[in-house]
């Protein structure tokens, strides 16, 4: 009898795992149970959908289909019977498994404020997490003139910029004294706030919300300093919480997320967990690149392709995906209490430019790059691979190209080493793109389809297009291996 693998969750982690398993073939049946009624979609691109730059078909992900894959959408798993090796669904079905993978993701946090404590949110209030949330926001925004966003983190700012791009007057309320405190320092956040102001987004910092009053005419957000802000729409972006209820009820070990080891296994060897719901080595992911890396490891283990496969997290790089804002942040924005190493900063608030590098033992340990900086690709490569920084630090801080001697991305693809990672989300190197070109993929779309580069956050699409353009101008046989 073929092995039965059940995946709970058809989000970015679950759908990727199904695709990885399907691509490897073999005699197994894969069942994917997704609570949302939609096809799998790219959650990262919802802010671009909110801005009106793409349509819903553009956020759909390619799904595994065909023999051996049973995809059921709109089906919620209500319980796990570990002894019987089955999961129970809300439609009364029981699905047997030999191996179960939890990819239940996370849920948006709704703050416990007066006015938001009912069984349902008011019609003009919506979280920003799912495709249905995005639809709800757009339905209200279509006839709105103003909006408020509660939360000045990454997703909150992406939502704010998207709504401003639609012509709404947008205000962001954040209880911390500066924006994106997990990724930025106060100086960089101040430059970002200035950039946002120029794009139609006002920020209200270091003030907490105390209550919400909403009716058919609008929303009022009361603040701790006595002010009240009004708008036609309120978007909640107050963080997310891993969806661990199913795992906890089944008796699996749960802290902030479902505890897993290097093989992504829970305490039950027949159950794995990946993506937002999984907690590995004390850390949650929350980003697409580690979720997809976890899916690949689980697929390698379950198919026997690599019995030694283990998940090894890589340094995280955060990109703000908002039109008119170029931001990359990596490493801890604080000093870590060590006080050692080099600190280099450059700020030009008038041009919306800020750069900060932290270097220790000739390696980048943290960086913030805001605004147009041609060295951003180089900085990401150096940080990601732990390579030595160039002797001329200004080349990184100010964006002056320094050639390929640092082993990272340079100003032209011809000087870029094949080992350089172009797509962080899917771990696609320049060499893989060149090989794809040589195999016959002669357009940007064809290269993206074959390598998956650019299908995560989308931040590398311009780089992929630049490499394809470069390849189209040179004889492929002359491209350095």
C-alpha positions as CSV (number, residue, x, y, z in Angstrom):
1,X,0.0,0.0,0.0
2,X,1.3,3.5,-0.9
3,X,2.3,5.8,2.0
4,X,-0.4,8.3,3.0
5,X,0.8,11.8,3.7
6,X,-1.7,14.4,5.0
7,X,-0.8,18.1,5.0
8,X,-3.0,20.3,7.2
9,X,-2.9,23.8,5.6
10,X,-2.9,25.0,2.0
11,X,-1.0,28.2,2.6
12,X,2.5,29.0,1.3
13,X,4.2,26.3,3.4
14,X,1.6,23.5,2.9
15,X,1.2,24.1,-0.8
16,X,5.0,24.2,-1.3
17,X,5.4,20.9,0.5
18,X,2.7,19.3,-1.7
19,X,4.6,20.5,-4.8
20,X,7.9,19.3,-3.5
21,X,6.5,15.8,-2.8
22,X,4.7,15.7,-6.2
23,X,7.9,16.7,-8.0
24,X,9.8,13.8,-6.4
25,X,7.3,11.2,-7.7
26,X,7.0,7.8,-5.9
27,X,4.2,5.6,-4.7
28,X,2.5,7.8,-2.1
29,X,-0.8,9.6,-1.7
30,X,-0.7,13.2,-0.6
31,X,-3.8,14.8,0.8
32,X,-3.9,18.6,1.4
33,X,-6.6,20.0,3.6
34,X,-7.0,23.8,3.4
35,X,-9.5,25.7,5.6
36,X,-9.6,28.6,3.2
37,X,-11.9,28.1,0.2
38,X,-9.4,29.6,-2.3
39,X,-6.6,28.2,-4.3
40,X,-3.2,28.6,-2.6
41,X,-2.0,32.2,-2.9
42,X,1.1,34.3,-2.2
43,X,0.4,36.1,1.0
44,X,3.4,38.3,0.6
45,X,1.9,39.9,-2.5
46,X,-1.4,40.9,-0.8
47,X,0.0,44.4,-0.2
48,X,0.6,44.8,-3.9
49,X,-2.9,43.6,-4.5
50,X,-4.1,46.2,-2.0
51,X,-2.3,48.9,-3.9
52,X,-4.1,47.9,-7.1
53,X,-0.9,47.0,-9.0
54,X,-1.9,43.4,-9.6
55,X,-5.1,41.4,-9.6
56,X,-6.2,38.3,-7.7
57,X,-5.0,35.9,-10.4
58,X,-1.5,37.3,-10.0
59,X,-1.3,36.2,-6.3
60,X,-2.2,32.6,-7.0
61,X,0.5,30.0,-6.5
62,X,1.1,27.0,-8.8
63,X,-0.3,24.0,-7.1
64,X,0.6,20.3,-7.2
65,X,-2.0,18.5,-9.3
66,X,-2.5,15.2,-10.8
67,X,-2.2,11.6,-9.8
68,X,-1.2,11.1,-6.1
69,X,-2.4,14.6,-4.9
70,X,-5.8,15.2,-3.4
71,X,-6.4,18.9,-2.6
72,X,-9.5,19.8,-0.6
73,X,-10.1,23.5,0.0
74,X,-12.7,24.9,2.4
75,X,-12.1,21.9,4.8
76,X,-11.1,22.6,8.4
77,X,-9.4,19.9,10.4
78,X,-11.0,19.8,13.9
79,X,-9.0,17.1,15.6
80,X,-6.0,14.7,15.4
81,X,-6.4,11.1,16.6
82,X,-2.7,10.2,17.0
83,X,-3.5,6.6,18.2
84,X,-5.7,5.9,15.2
85,X,-3.5,7.9,12.8
86,X,-6.4,10.0,11.5
87,X,-7.6,13.6,11.3
88,X,-11.2,14.6,11.7
89,X,-12.7,17.4,9.5
90,X,-15.6,19.7,9.9
91,X,-17.5,17.9,7.2
92,X,-17.5,14.7,9.2
93,X,-14.8,13.0,7.3
94,X,-11.8,11.0,8.8
95,X,-8.6,11.0,6.8
96,X,-6.0,8.4,7.6
97,X,-2.3,9.2,7.6
98,X,1.0,7.5,7.8
99,X,2.7,10.8,8.2
100,X,1.0,14.1,9.1
101,X,2.4,17.6,8.5
102,X,1.0,20.6,10.2
103,X,1.2,23.8,8.2
104,X,-1.5,25.7,10.0
105,X,0.2,29.1,9.8
106,X,-0.7,31.9,12.0
107,X,-3.6,34.2,12.8
108,X,-3.9,38.0,13.0
109,X,-3.9,39.4,16.5
110,X,-7.0,41.5,17.3
111,X,-6.1,43.8,20.2
112,X,-8.5,43.5,23.2
113,X,-9.9,47.0,22.8
114,X,-13.4,48.2,23.6
115,X,-15.3,48.1,20.3
116,X,-13.3,45.1,19.1
117,X,-14.3,42.6,21.7
118,X,-17.5,41.4,20.1
119,X,-17.9,38.1,18.3
120,X,-17.4,39.8,15.0
121,X,-15.4,42.9,14.0
122,X,-17.4,46.0,12.8
123,X,-17.9,46.3,9.1
124,X,-15.4,49.1,8.7
125,X,-12.6,47.3,10.7
126,X,-10.5,44.5,9.2
127,X,-7.2,42.7,10.0
128,X,-4.7,42.4,7.2
129,X,-3.6,38.8,6.9
130,X,-5.6,36.7,4.4
131,X,-7.1,37.1,0.9
132,X,-10.5,37.5,2.5
133,X,-9.2,40.3,4.7
134,X,-7.8,42.0,1.6
135,X,-11.1,41.7,-0.2
136,X,-12.9,43.2,2.8
137,X,-10.4,46.1,3.0
138,X,-10.8,46.8,-0.7
139,X,-14.6,46.7,-0.5
140,X,-14.6,49.5,2.1
141,X,-11.7,51.4,0.5
142,X,-13.5,51.6,-2.8
143,X,-15.8,54.3,-1.5
144,X,-13.5,55.6,1.2
145,X,-11.4,58.8,1.5
146,X,-9.4,58.0,4.6
147,X,-8.0,55.1,6.5
148,X,-6.2,54.3,9.7
149,X,-3.7,51.5,10.3
150,X,-3.2,50.3,13.8
151,X,0.4,48.9,13.9
152,X,3.6,50.3,12.4
153,X,5.4,47.1,11.7
154,X,6.2,45.6,8.3
155,X,2.7,44.5,7.3
156,X,1.1,47.6,8.7
157,X,3.3,49.9,6.6
158,X,2.7,47.8,3.5
159,X,-1.0,48.1,4.0
160,X,-0.7,51.8,4.7
161,X,1.3,52.4,1.5
162,X,-1.1,50.3,-0.5
163,X,-4.1,52.3,0.6
164,X,-2.2,55.6,0.0
165,X,-1.5,54.4,-3.5
166,X,-5.2,54.2,-4.0
167,X,-5.6,57.8,-3.1
168,X,-6.7,57.5,0.5
169,X,-5.5,59.8,3.3
170,X,-3.8,57.3,5.6
171,X,-2.6,57.5,9.2
172,X,-0.5,54.9,11.1
173,X,-0.8,54.6,14.8
174,X,2.0,52.8,16.6
175,X,2.6,52.4,20.3
176,X,6.4,52.4,20.0
177,X,8.4,55.6,19.5
178,X,9.6,54.5,16.1
179,X,8.4,52.4,13.2
180,X,9.5,48.8,12.5
181,X,11.3,48.5,15.8
182,X,12.2,44.9,15.2
183,X,14.1,45.7,12.0
184,X,15.2,49.4,12.3
185,X,16.9,51.7,14.6
186,X,15.4,55.1,15.6
187,X,17.4,57.1,13.1
188,X,16.5,54.9,10.2
189,X,12.9,54.8,11.3
190,X,12.8,58.6,11.3
191,X,14.0,58.7,7.7
192,X,11.3,56.1,6.8
193,X,8.6,58.2,8.5
194,X,9.7,61.2,6.4
195,X,9.5,59.1,3.2
196,X,6.1,57.8,4.2
197,X,4.9,61.4,4.8
198,X,5.9,62.3,1.3
199,X,3.8,59.4,0.0
200,X,0.6,60.5,1.9
201,X,1.0,58.4,5.1
202,X,1.0,60.3,8.5
203,X,2.5,58.5,11.5
204,X,1.3,58.8,15.1
205,X,4.1,57.3,17.3
206,X,4.5,56.4,21.0
207,X,0.8,56.4,21.6
208,X,-1.5,53.4,22.3
209,X,-5.1,53.0,21.2
210,X,-7.6,52.8,24.0
211,X,-10.9,52.1,22.1
212,X,-12.7,51.9,18.8
213,X,-16.1,53.2,17.9
214,X,-17.4,52.2,14.5
215,X,-20.7,52.6,12.7
216,X,-22.1,52.8,9.2
217,X,-20.6,56.3,8.8
218,X,-17.0,55.6,9.8
219,X,-14.5,54.7,12.5
220,X,-13.1,56.6,15.5
221,X,-9.9,55.4,17.1
222,X,-9.4,56.8,20.7
223,X,-5.8,57.3,21.8
224,X,-4.1,57.2,25.2
225,X,-3.0,60.8,24.9
226,X,-6.7,62.0,24.7
227,X,-6.9,62.4,21.0
228,X,-9.4,60.7,18.7
229,X,-8.7,60.0,15.0
230,X,-11.5,59.4,12.5
231,X,-11.5,57.6,9.2
232,X,-13.7,55.6,6.9
233,X,-11.7,52.4,7.5
234,X,-9.5,50.9,10.2
235,X,-7.0,48.2,9.3
236,X,-5.5,46.1,12.2
237,X,-1.9,45.1,11.9
238,X,-1.0,44.2,15.4
239,X,1.1,41.1,14.8
240,X,0.3,37.4,14.3
241,X,0.1,34.4,16.6
242,X,1.0,30.8,15.4
243,X,-2.1,28.7,15.0
244,X,-1.3,25.9,17.4
245,X,-4.7,24.9,18.8
246,X,-4.9,21.7,16.8
247,X,-1.4,20.6,17.9
248,X,-2.0,21.5,21.5
249,X,-5.3,19.6,21.6
250,X,-3.5,16.6,20.3
251,X,-1.0,16.6,23.1
252,X,1.9,17.8,21.1
253,X,4.5,20.0,22.8
254,X,3.7,23.7,22.2
255,X,5.4,26.9,23.4
256,X,4.9,29.9,21.2
257,X,4.8,27.5,18.3
258,X,4.7,23.7,17.8
259,X,8.1,22.4,18.9
260,X,10.1,20.7,16.2
261,X,13.7,19.3,15.9
262,X,16.2,19.7,13.0
263,X,14.1,17.2,10.9
264,X,11.0,19.3,11.6
265,X,9.5,16.4,13.6
266,X,7.4,17.0,16.7
267,X,7.6,14.7,19.7
268,X,5.4,12.3,17.7
269,X,7.7,10.9,14.9
270,X,4.7,10.5,12.6
271,X,3.9,14.3,12.8
272,X,6.0,17.2,11.4
273,X,5.3,21.0,11.5
274,X,6.5,23.6,9.1
275,X,6.0,27.3,8.5
276,X,4.6,29.9,10.8
277,X,3.2,27.4,13.3
278,X,6.6,25.7,13.9
279,X,9.1,26.6,16.6
280,X,12.6,25.4,15.8
281,X,15.5,25.9,18.2
282,X,13.4,28.5,20.2
283,X,12.6,30.6,17.1
284,X,9.5,31.2,14.9
285,X,10.0,31.9,11.2
286,X,7.2,34.2,9.9
287,X,9.0,34.6,6.6
288,X,8.6,32.7,3.4
289,X,12.2,31.6,2.8
290,X,12.5,29.5,5.9
291,X,9.0,28.0,5.4
292,X,10.0,26.9,1.9
293,X,13.3,25.6,3.1
294,X,11.5,23.6,5.8
295,X,9.1,22.2,3.1
296,X,12.1,21.0,1.1
297,X,13.7,19.2,4.1
298,X,10.5,17.4,5.0
299,X,10.0,16.4,1.3
300,X,13.6,15.0,1.2
301,X,13.0,13.0,4.4
302,X,9.6,11.7,3.5
303,X,10.6,10.6,0.0
304,X,13.9,9.1,1.1
305,X,15.7,11.4,-1.3
306,X,18.1,12.5,1.5
307,X,17.8,10.7,4.9
308,X,20.4,13.1,6.3
309,X,18.5,16.3,5.4
310,X,18.2,18.7,8.3
311,X,16.8,22.2,8.6
312,X,19.5,24.8,9.1
313,X,18.1,28.4,9.4
314,X,19.8,31.1,7.4
315,X,20.2,34.7,8.5
316,X,16.9,36.5,7.8
317,X,16.7,39.5,5.4
318,X,13.6,41.7,5.6
319,X,12.4,43.7,2.6
320,X,9.7,46.2,2.7
321,X,7.5,45.7,-0.3
322,X,5.9,49.1,-0.9
323,X,6.0,51.3,-4.0
324,X,8.3,54.2,-3.6
325,X,10.2,52.7,-0.6
326,X,13.4,50.6,-0.9
327,X,14.2,49.0,2.4
328,X,16.4,46.1,3.3
329,X,17.2,45.2,6.9
330,X,19.1,42.3,8.4
331,X,20.5,41.3,11.7
332,X,19.7,42.8,15.1
333,X,19.2,46.6,14.9
334,X,20.4,46.9,18.5
335,X,24.1,46.7,19.4
336,X,23.6,43.3,21.2
337,X,25.3,44.8,24.3
338,X,28.7,43.9,23.0
339,X,29.9,47.4,21.9
340,X,32.6,45.7,19.7
341,X,33.2,46.0,16.0
342,X,32.7,48.9,13.6
343,X,29.6,51.0,13.1
344,X,29.1,53.0,9.9
345,X,26.2,55.2,9.2
346,X,25.0,57.7,6.5
347,X,21.8,59.7,6.5
348,X,20.3,62.0,4.0
349,X,16.7,62.5,5.2
350,X,16.0,65.0,2.4
351,X,16.5,62.2,-0.2
352,X,15.0,59.5,2.0
353,X,18.4,57.7,2.3
354,X,19.8,56.0,5.3
355,X,22.5,53.3,5.6
356,X,23.9,51.6,8.7
357,X,26.4,48.7,8.8
358,X,27.7,46.8,11.7
359,X,30.9,44.9,11.1
360,X,32.7,42.5,13.4
361,X,35.8,40.5,12.6
362,X,35.5,41.7,8.9
363,X,32.0,40.2,8.6
364,X,28.6,42.0,8.4
365,X,26.5,41.3,11.4
366,X,23.7,43.8,10.7
367,X,22.7,46.3,8.1
368,X,19.9,48.7,7.3
369,X,19.6,50.2,3.8
370,X,16.8,52.6,3.1
371,X,16.5,54.5,-0.2
372,X,18.2,54.0,-3.5
373,X,21.5,52.2,-2.8
374,X,23.1,50.2,-5.6
375,X,25.1,48.1,-3.1
376,X,22.0,46.5,-1.5
377,X,22.5,43.2,-3.4
378,X,26.1,43.1,-2.4
379,X,25.3,43.8,1.2
380,X,22.7,41.0,1.3
381,X,25.2,38.6,-0.2
382,X,27.9,39.4,2.3
383,X,25.5,39.1,5.2
384,X,23.9,35.9,3.9
385,X,27.1,34.1,3.2
386,X,29.3,35.6,6.0
387,X,31.9,36.7,3.5
388,X,34.6,39.3,4.3
389,X,33.7,42.9,3.6
390,X,35.8,45.0,1.3
391,X,38.5,47.2,2.7
392,X,36.7,50.3,1.4
393,X,33.6,50.3,3.6
394,X,32.2,53.3,1.8
395,X,31.5,51.2,-1.2
396,X,28.8,49.4,0.8
397,X,27.6,52.4,2.7
398,X,27.2,54.8,-0.2
399,X,26.7,52.3,-3.1
400,X,29.9,52.7,-5.0
401,X,30.7,49.4,-6.9
402,X,34.0,47.8,-5.8
403,X,34.2,44.9,-8.2
404,X,33.8,41.2,-7.6
405,X,36.7,40.7,-5.2
406,X,34.4,40.5,-2.2
407,X,32.7,37.5,-3.8
408,X,29.3,39.2,-4.0
409,X,27.0,40.8,-6.4
410,X,28.6,43.5,-8.4
411,X,27.3,46.3,-10.7
412,X,27.1,44.0,-13.8
413,X,26.0,40.3,-13.9
414,X,29.2,39.5,-15.8
415,X,31.2,40.2,-12.6
416,X,28.7,38.4,-10.3
417,X,29.9,35.0,-9.2
418,X,27.7,32.0,-10.0
419,X,27.4,31.2,-6.3
420,X,25.7,34.6,-5.5
421,X,22.1,34.1,-4.4
422,X,19.7,36.1,-6.5
423,X,16.4,34.9,-5.0
424,X,16.6,34.7,-1.2
425,X,13.1,33.2,-0.8
426,X,13.8,30.2,-3.1
427,X,17.6,30.1,-2.7
428,X,18.2,30.5,-6.4
429,X,21.7,31.4,-7.5
430,X,23.0,33.3,-10.5
431,X,24.5,30.0,-11.7
432,X,21.1,28.3,-11.6
433,X,19.6,31.1,-13.7
434,X,22.4,30.8,-16.3
435,X,21.9,27.0,-16.4
436,X,18.2,27.5,-16.9
437,X,18.9,29.9,-19.8
438,X,21.2,27.4,-21.4
439,X,18.5,24.7,-21.1
440,X,16.2,26.8,-23.3
441,X,14.3,29.2,-21.0
442,X,14.9,32.4,-23.0
443,X,12.4,34.8,-21.3
444,X,12.0,36.2,-17.8
445,X,8.7,34.4,-17.4
446,X,10.2,31.1,-18.6
447,X,13.2,31.5,-16.2
448,X,10.9,32.3,-13.3
449,X,8.7,29.4,-14.1
450,X,11.6,27.0,-14.2
451,X,13.5,28.2,-11.2
452,X,10.8,29.8,-9.0
453,X,13.0,32.9,-8.6
454,X,10.9,35.9,-8.0
455,X,7.8,33.9,-6.8
456,X,8.3,34.7,-3.1
457,X,8.4,38.3,-2.1
458,X,9.0,39.5,-5.7
459,X,11.9,41.7,-4.6
460,X,14.4,40.0,-6.9
461,X,12.4,40.2,-10.1
462,X,14.4,43.2,-11.4
463,X,17.6,41.3,-10.7
464,X,16.3,38.2,-12.6
465,X,15.3,40.4,-15.5
466,X,18.7,42.1,-15.5
467,X,20.4,38.7,-15.7
468,X,18.2,37.5,-18.5
469,X,18.8,40.8,-20.4
470,X,22.5,40.3,-20.0
471,X,22.3,36.7,-21.2
472,X,20.3,37.7,-24.2
473,X,23.1,40.1,-25.3
474,X,26.0,37.6,-25.0
475,X,26.6,34.3,-26.7
476,X,25.6,31.6,-24.2
477,X,28.7,29.6,-24.8
478,X,30.8,32.5,-23.7
479,X,29.1,32.8,-20.3
480,X,31.6,32.0,-17.6
481,X,30.7,28.7,-15.9
